[in-house]
Amino acid sequence: MFRAVVAYYDGNTLKSFVGEVYGTISKEERGKGGFRYDPIFIPEVYNIPHLLKILY
């Protein structure tokens, strides 16, 4: 699972967001670009938009 956490504070309100994607780690790099983990992290197909499916 990959988890990302983002927090934002505008001086009055604190907001935080958590996102999770389940998947596996590849033994070989796949795809191009993205963050440093993108070429080795393979999301479970049913959890990602169709546009991202073509990258894997």
PDB file of N, CA, C and O in Angstrom:
ATOM      1  N   MET A   1       0.841  -1.166   0.000  1.00  0.00           N
ATOM      2  CA  MET A   1       0.000   0.000   0.000  1.00  0.00           C
ATOM      3  C   MET A   1       0.892   1.235   0.000  1.00  0.00           C
ATOM      4  O   MET A   1       1.916   1.279   0.681  1.00  0.00           O
ATOM      5  N   PHE A   2       0.483   2.238  -0.776  1.00  0.00           N
ATOM      6  CA  PHE A   2       1.143   3.535  -0.747  1.00  0.00           C
ATOM      7  C   PHE A   2       0.194   4.508  -0.071  1.00  0.00           C
ATOM      8  O   PHE A   2      -0.995   4.542  -0.387  1.00  0.00           O
ATOM      9  N   ARG A   3       0.709   5.294   0.853  1.00  0.00           N
ATOM     10  CA  ARG A   3      -0.116   6.271   1.568  1.00  0.00           C
ATOM     11  C   ARG A   3       0.539   7.638   1.450  1.00  0.00           C
ATOM     12  O   ARG A   3       1.745   7.781   1.648  1.00  0.00           O
ATOM     13  N   ALA A   4      -0.271   8.642   1.126  1.00  0.00           N
ATOM     14  CA  ALA A   4       0.202  10.025   1.063  1.00  0.00           C
ATOM     15  C   ALA A   4      -0.631  10.859   2.027  1.00  0.00           C
ATOM     16  O   ALA A   4      -1.845  10.682   2.131  1.00  0.00           O
ATOM     17  N   VAL A   5       0.032  11.766   2.728  1.00  0.00           N
ATOM     18  CA  VAL A   5      -0.642  12.648   3.676  1.00  0.00           C
ATOM     19  C   VAL A   5      -0.227  14.077   3.366  1.00  0.00           C
ATOM     20  O   VAL A   5       0.958  14.374   3.212  1.00  0.00           O
ATOM     21  N   VAL A   6      -1.224  14.963   3.276  1.00  0.00           N
ATOM     22  CA  VAL A   6      -0.970  16.376   3.000  1.00  0.00           C
ATOM     23  C   VAL A   6      -1.710  17.199   4.043  1.00  0.00           C
ATOM     24  O   VAL A   6      -2.856  16.899   4.376  1.00  0.00           O
ATOM     25  N   ALA A   7      -1.061  18.229   4.556  1.00  0.00           N
ATOM     26  CA  ALA A   7      -1.701  19.141   5.508  1.00  0.00           C
ATOM     27  C   ALA A   7      -1.562  20.566   4.996  1.00  0.00           C
ATOM     28  O   ALA A   7      -0.563  20.921   4.371  1.00  0.00           O
ATOM     29  N   TYR A   8      -2.584  21.380   5.271  1.00  0.00           N
ATOM     30  CA  TYR A   8      -2.600  22.771   4.838  1.00  0.00           C
ATOM     31  C   TYR A   8      -3.131  23.625   5.980  1.00  0.00           C
ATOM     32  O   TYR A   8      -4.137  23.283   6.601  1.00  0.00           O
ATOM     33  N   TYR A   9      -2.459  24.729   6.254  1.00  0.00           N
ATOM     34  CA  TYR A   9      -2.892  25.660   7.296  1.00  0.00           C
ATOM     35  C   TYR A   9      -2.873  27.060   6.709  1.00  0.00           C
ATOM     36  O   TYR A   9      -1.828  27.527   6.257  1.00  0.00           O
ATOM     37  N   ASP A  10      -4.027  27.740   6.709  1.00  0.00           N
ATOM     38  CA  ASP A  10      -4.121  29.080   6.126  1.00  0.00           C
ATOM     39  C   ASP A  10      -4.043  30.195   7.169  1.00  0.00           C
ATOM     40  O   ASP A  10      -4.329  31.352   6.860  1.00  0.00           O
ATOM     41  N   GLY A  11      -3.663  29.859   8.384  1.00  0.00           N
ATOM     42  CA  GLY A  11      -3.595  30.838   9.458  1.00  0.00           C
ATOM     43  C   GLY A  11      -4.788  30.750  10.393  1.00  0.00           C
ATOM     44  O   GLY A  11      -4.738  31.229  11.526  1.00  0.00           O
ATOM     45  N   ASN A  12      -5.867  30.131   9.909  1.00  0.00           N
ATOM     46  CA  ASN A  12      -7.075  29.958  10.714  1.00  0.00           C
ATOM     47  C   ASN A  12      -7.511  28.502  10.808  1.00  0.00           C
ATOM     48  O   ASN A  12      -7.883  28.014  11.875  1.00  0.00           O
ATOM     49  N   THR A  13      -7.459  27.833   9.690  1.00  0.00           N
ATOM     50  CA  THR A  13      -7.987  26.480   9.617  1.00  0.00           C
ATOM     51  C   THR A  13      -6.903  25.501   9.185  1.00  0.00           C
ATOM     52  O   THR A  13      -6.146  25.760   8.250  1.00  0.00           O
ATOM     53  N   LEU A  14      -6.844  24.379   9.880  1.00  0.00           N
ATOM     54  CA  LEU A  14      -5.933  23.304   9.512  1.00  0.00           C
ATOM     55  C   LEU A  14      -6.739  22.224   8.805  1.00  0.00           C
ATOM     56  O   LEU A  14      -7.752  21.755   9.324  1.00  0.00           O
ATOM     57  N   LYS A  15      -6.289  21.834   7.627  1.00  0.00           N
ATOM     58  CA  LYS A  15      -6.942  20.760   6.883  1.00  0.00           C
ATOM     59  C   LYS A  15      -5.894  19.706   6.572  1.00  0.00           C
ATOM     60  O   LYS A  15      -4.758  20.032   6.230  1.00  0.00           O
ATOM     61  N   SER A  16      -6.277  18.450   6.692  1.00  0.00           N
ATOM     62  CA  SER A  16      -5.367  17.363   6.338  1.00  0.00           C
ATOM     63  C   SER A  16      -6.126  16.335   5.507  1.00  0.00           C
ATOM     64  O   SER A  16      -7.333  16.148   5.662  1.00  0.00           O
ATOM     65  N   PHE A  17      -5.393  15.681   4.631  1.00  0.00           N
ATOM     66  CA  PHE A  17      -5.970  14.719   3.705  1.00  0.00           C
ATOM     67  C   PHE A  17      -5.071  13.491   3.648  1.00  0.00           C
ATOM     68  O   PHE A  17      -3.846  13.603   3.684  1.00  0.00           O
ATOM     69  N   VAL A  18      -5.692  12.322   3.558  1.00  0.00           N
ATOM     70  CA  VAL A  18      -4.955  11.063   3.461  1.00  0.00           C
ATOM     71  C   VAL A  18      -5.468  10.319   2.233  1.00  0.00           C
ATOM     72  O   VAL A  18      -6.676  10.204   2.026  1.00  0.00           O
ATOM     73  N   GLY A  19      -4.544   9.818   1.426  1.00  0.00           N
ATOM     74  CA  GLY A  19      -4.905   9.001   0.271  1.00  0.00           C
ATOM     75  C   GLY A  19      -4.152   7.689   0.332  1.00  0.00           C
ATOM     76  O   GLY A  19      -2.987   7.649   0.728  1.00  0.00           O
ATOM     77  N   GLU A  20      -4.821   6.607  -0.065  1.00  0.00           N
ATOM     78  CA  GLU A  20      -4.195   5.288  -0.050  1.00  0.00           C
ATOM     79  C   GLU A  20      -4.452   4.578  -1.368  1.00  0.00           C
ATOM     80  O   GLU A  20      -5.540   4.667  -1.937  1.00  0.00           O
ATOM     81  N   VAL A  21      -3.444   3.877  -1.841  1.00  0.00           N
ATOM     82  CA  VAL A  21      -3.565   3.060  -3.043  1.00  0.00           C
ATOM     83  C   VAL A  21      -2.931   1.710  -2.739  1.00  0.00           C
ATOM     84  O   VAL A  21      -1.781   1.643  -2.306  1.00  0.00           O
ATOM     85  N   TYR A  22      -3.672   0.647  -2.964  1.00  0.00           N
ATOM     86  CA  TYR A  22      -3.143  -0.696  -2.755  1.00  0.00           C
ATOM     87  C   TYR A  22      -2.476  -1.183  -4.031  1.00  0.00           C
ATOM     88  O   TYR A  22      -2.926  -0.877  -5.135  1.00  0.00           O
ATOM     89  N   GLY A  23      -1.417  -1.932  -3.874  1.00  0.00           N
ATOM     90  CA  GLY A  23      -0.709  -2.454  -5.028  1.00  0.00           C
ATOM     91  C   GLY A  23       0.464  -3.307  -4.607  1.00  0.00           C
ATOM     92  O   GLY A  23       0.562  -3.741  -3.459  1.00  0.00           O
ATOM     93  N   THR A  24       1.361  -3.541  -5.562  1.00  0.00           N
ATOM     94  CA  THR A  24       2.534  -4.368  -5.315  1.00  0.00           C
ATOM     95  C   THR A  24       3.791  -3.656  -5.803  1.00  0.00           C
ATOM     96  O   THR A  24       3.721  -2.679  -6.548  1.00  0.00           O
ATOM     97  N   ILE A  25       4.933  -4.162  -5.370  1.00  0.00           N
ATOM     98  CA  ILE A  25       6.222  -3.631  -5.800  1.00  0.00           C
ATOM     99  C   ILE A  25       6.759  -4.534  -6.909  1.00  0.00           C
ATOM    100  O   ILE A  25       6.841  -5.751  -6.739  1.00  0.00           O
ATOM    101  N   SER A  26       7.123  -3.938  -8.039  1.00  0.00           N
ATOM    102  CA  SER A  26       7.660  -4.675  -9.175  1.00  0.00           C
ATOM    103  C   SER A  26       9.148  -4.945  -8.987  1.00  0.00           C
ATOM    104  O   SER A  26       9.846  -4.185  -8.317  1.00  0.00           O
ATOM    105  N   LYS A  27       9.622  -6.026  -9.580  1.00  0.00           N
ATOM    106  CA  LYS A  27      11.056  -6.317  -9.564  1.00  0.00           C
ATOM    107  C   LYS A  27      11.785  -5.517 -10.641  1.00  0.00           C
ATOM    108  O   LYS A  27      13.004  -5.360 -10.582  1.00  0.00           O
ATOM    109  N   GLU A  28      11.033  -5.006 -11.632  1.00  0.00           N
ATOM    110  CA  GLU A  28      11.600  -4.202 -12.708  1.00  0.00           C
ATOM    111  C   GLU A  28      10.844  -2.886 -12.803  1.00  0.00           C
ATOM    112  O   GLU A  28       9.660  -2.819 -12.474  1.00  0.00           O
ATOM    113  N   GLU A  29      11.529  -1.839 -13.252  1.00  0.00           N
ATOM    114  CA  GLU A  29      10.875  -0.545 -13.427  1.00  0.00           C
ATOM    115  C   GLU A  29       9.917  -0.598 -14.610  1.00  0.00           C
ATOM    116  O   GLU A  29      10.193  -1.243 -15.621  1.00  0.00           O
ATOM    117  N   ARG A  30       8.776   0.095 -14.466  1.00  0.00           N
ATOM    118  CA  ARG A  30       7.775   0.190 -15.526  1.00  0.00           C
ATOM    119  C   ARG A  30       7.310   1.626 -15.608  1.00  0.00           C
ATOM    120  O   ARG A  30       7.349   2.356 -14.618  1.00  0.00           O
ATOM    121  N   GLY A  31       6.872   2.033 -16.782  1.00  0.00           N
ATOM    122  CA  GLY A  31       6.363   3.387 -16.953  1.00  0.00           C
ATOM    123  C   GLY A  31       7.474   4.413 -16.936  1.00  0.00           C
ATOM    124  O   GLY A  31       8.646   4.092 -16.738  1.00  0.00           O
ATOM    125  N   LYS A  32       7.073   5.664 -17.151  1.00  0.00           N
ATOM    126  CA  LYS A  32       8.042   6.757 -17.190  1.00  0.00           C
ATOM    127  C   LYS A  32       7.479   7.954 -16.439  1.00  0.00           C
ATOM    128  O   LYS A  32       6.264   8.127 -16.343  1.00  0.00           O
ATOM    129  N   GLY A  33       8.371   8.772 -15.911  1.00  0.00           N
ATOM    130  CA  GLY A  33       7.953   9.994 -15.237  1.00  0.00           C
ATOM    131  C   GLY A  33       7.337   9.727 -13.880  1.00  0.00           C
ATOM    132  O   GLY A  33       7.508   8.658 -13.294  1.00  0.00           O
ATOM    133  N   GLY A  34       6.616  10.727 -13.394  1.00  0.00           N
ATOM    134  CA  GLY A  34       5.983  10.603 -12.097  1.00  0.00           C
ATOM    135  C   GLY A  34       6.974  10.795 -10.965  1.00  0.00           C
ATOM    136  O   GLY A  34       8.050  11.364 -11.150  1.00  0.00           O
ATOM    137  N   PHE A  35       6.598  10.315  -9.797  1.00  0.00           N
ATOM    138  CA  PHE A  35       7.469  10.388  -8.636  1.00  0.00           C
ATOM    139  C   PHE A  35       8.471   9.242  -8.681  1.00  0.00           C
ATOM    140  O   PHE A  35       8.356   8.351  -9.523  1.00  0.00           O
ATOM    141  N   ARG A  36       9.425   9.255  -7.809  1.00  0.00           N
ATOM    142  CA  ARG A  36      10.496   8.253  -7.817  1.00  0.00           C
ATOM    143  C   ARG A  36       9.987   6.822  -7.604  1.00  0.00           C
ATOM    144  O   ARG A  36      10.635   5.877  -8.052  1.00  0.00           O
ATOM    145  N   TYR A  37       8.861   6.643  -6.941  1.00  0.00           N
ATOM    146  CA  TYR A  37       8.338   5.300  -6.691  1.00  0.00           C
ATOM    147  C   TYR A  37       7.457   4.791  -7.829  1.00  0.00           C
ATOM    148  O   TYR A  37       7.166   3.596  -7.883  1.00  0.00           O
ATOM    149  N   ASP A  38       7.026   5.664  -8.738  1.00  0.00           N
ATOM    150  CA  ASP A  38       6.096   5.266  -9.798  1.00  0.00           C
ATOM    151  C   ASP A  38       6.572   4.099 -10.659  1.00  0.00           C
ATOM    152  O   ASP A  38       5.766   3.215 -10.951  1.00  0.00           O
ATOM    153  N   PRO A  39       7.847   4.046 -11.086  1.00  0.00           N
ATOM    154  CA  PRO A  39       8.266   2.933 -11.947  1.00  0.00           C
ATOM    155  C   PRO A  39       8.256   1.563 -11.267  1.00  0.00           C
ATOM    156  O   PRO A  39       8.309   0.548 -11.961  1.00  0.00           O
ATOM    157  N   ILE A  40       8.190   1.502  -9.954  1.00  0.00           N
ATOM    158  CA  ILE A  40       8.210   0.199  -9.279  1.00  0.00           C
ATOM    159  C   ILE A  40       6.913  -0.136  -8.550  1.00  0.00           C
ATOM    160  O   ILE A  40       6.723  -1.283  -8.145  1.00  0.00           O
ATOM    161  N   PHE A  41       6.010   0.839  -8.370  1.00  0.00           N
ATOM    162  CA  PHE A  41       4.753   0.579  -7.670  1.00  0.00           C
ATOM    163  C   PHE A  41       3.662   0.315  -8.696  1.00  0.00           C
ATOM    164  O   PHE A  41       3.402   1.148  -9.564  1.00  0.00           O
ATOM    165  N   ILE A  42       3.023  -0.846  -8.593  1.00  0.00           N
ATOM    166  CA  ILE A  42       1.958  -1.217  -9.520  1.00  0.00           C
ATOM    167  C   ILE A  42       0.639  -1.225  -8.759  1.00  0.00           C
ATOM    168  O   ILE A  42       0.390  -2.134  -7.967  1.00  0.00           O
ATOM    169  N   PRO A  43      -0.209  -0.226  -8.988  1.00  0.00           N
ATOM    170  CA  PRO A  43      -1.494  -0.172  -8.289  1.00  0.00           C
ATOM    171  C   PRO A  43      -2.402  -1.321  -8.721  1.00  0.00           C
ATOM    172  O   PRO A  43      -2.307  -1.812  -9.846  1.00  0.00           O
ATOM    173  N   GLU A  44      -3.276  -1.740  -7.820  1.00  0.00           N
ATOM    174  CA  GLU A  44      -4.286  -2.721  -8.196  1.00  0.00           C
ATOM    175  C   GLU A  44      -5.164  -2.070  -9.251  1.00  0.00           C
ATOM    176  O   GLU A  44      -5.636  -0.949  -9.059  1.00  0.00           O
ATOM    177  N   VAL A  45      -5.385  -2.750 -10.346  1.00  0.00           N
ATOM    178  CA  VAL A  45      -6.029  -2.167 -11.524  1.00  0.00           C
ATOM    179  C   VAL A  45      -7.397  -1.576 -11.214  1.00  0.00           C
ATOM    180  O   VAL A  45      -7.732  -0.516 -11.742  1.00  0.00           O
ATOM    181  N   TYR A  46      -8.182  -2.214 -10.392  1.00  0.00           N
ATOM    182  CA  TYR A  46      -9.525  -1.716 -10.154  1.00  0.00           C
ATOM    183  C   TYR A  46      -9.559  -0.483  -9.263  1.00  0.00           C
ATOM    184  O   TYR A  46     -10.634   0.077  -9.044  1.00  0.00           O
ATOM    185  N   ASN A  47      -8.426  -0.045  -8.746  1.00  0.00           N
ATOM    186  CA  ASN A  47      -8.388   1.134  -7.884  1.00  0.00           C
ATOM    187  C   ASN A  47      -7.896   2.390  -8.589  1.00  0.00           C
ATOM    188  O   ASN A  47      -7.785   3.439  -7.954  1.00  0.00           O
ATOM    189  N   ILE A  48      -7.593   2.311  -9.901  1.00  0.00           N
ATOM    190  CA  ILE A  48      -7.049   3.477 -10.582  1.00  0.00           C
ATOM    191  C   ILE A  48      -7.897   3.823 -11.796  1.00  0.00           C
ATOM    192  O   ILE A  48      -8.552   2.945 -12.358  1.00  0.00           O
ATOM    193  N   PRO A  49      -7.897   5.095 -12.213  1.00  0.00           N
ATOM    194  CA  PRO A  49      -8.649   5.498 -13.400  1.00  0.00           C
ATOM    195  C   PRO A  49      -8.141   4.789 -14.655  1.00  0.00           C
ATOM    196  O   PRO A  49      -6.987   4.362 -14.706  1.00  0.00           O
ATOM    197  N   HIS A  50      -9.002   4.665 -15.662  1.00  0.00           N
ATOM    198  CA  HIS A  50      -8.643   3.983 -16.903  1.00  0.00           C
ATOM    199  C   HIS A  50      -7.411   4.594 -17.555  1.00  0.00           C
ATOM    200  O   HIS A  50      -6.584   3.861 -18.097  1.00  0.00           O
ATOM    201  N   LEU A  51      -7.266   5.902 -17.519  1.00  0.00           N
ATOM    202  CA  LEU A  51      -6.118   6.557 -18.138  1.00  0.00           C
ATOM    203  C   LEU A  51      -4.806   6.048 -17.560  1.00  0.00           C
ATOM    204  O   LEU A  51      -3.830   5.892 -18.294  1.00  0.00           O
ATOM    205  N   LEU A  52      -4.766   5.789 -16.268  1.00  0.00           N
ATOM    206  CA  LEU A  52      -3.545   5.285 -15.647  1.00  0.00           C
ATOM    207  C   LEU A  52      -3.288   3.818 -15.973  1.00  0.00           C
ATOM    208  O   LEU A  52      -2.140   3.375 -15.948  1.00  0.00           O
ATOM    209  N   LYS A  53      -4.342   3.056 -16.279  1.00  0.00           N
ATOM    210  CA  LYS A  53      -4.173   1.639 -16.592  1.00  0.00           C
ATOM    211  C   LYS A  53      -3.282   1.441 -17.812  1.00  0.00           C
ATOM    212  O   LYS A  53      -2.547   0.456 -17.881  1.00  0.00           O
ATOM    213  N   ILE A  54      -3.334   2.352 -18.767  1.00  0.00           N
ATOM    214  CA  ILE A  54      -2.545   2.174 -19.987  1.00  0.00           C
ATOM    215  C   ILE A  54      -1.059   2.353 -19.736  1.00  0.00           C
ATOM    216  O   ILE A  54      -0.245   1.950 -20.567  1.00  0.00           O
ATOM    217  N   LEU A  55      -0.687   2.944 -18.614  1.00  0.00           N
ATOM    218  CA  LEU A  55       0.721   3.125 -18.293  1.00  0.00           C
ATOM    219  C   LEU A  55       1.363   1.852 -17.775  1.00  0.00           C
ATOM    220  O   LEU A  55       2.590   1.759 -17.731  1.00  0.00           O
ATOM    221  N   TYR A  56       0.572   0.875 -17.385  1.00  0.00           N
ATOM    222  CA  TYR A  56       1.110  -0.342 -16.772  1.00  0.00           C
ATOM    223  C   TYR A  56       0.905  -1.522 -17.664  1.00  0.00           C
ATOM    224  O   TYR A  56       1.294  -2.636 -17.314  1.00  0.00           O
TER     225      TYR A  56
END
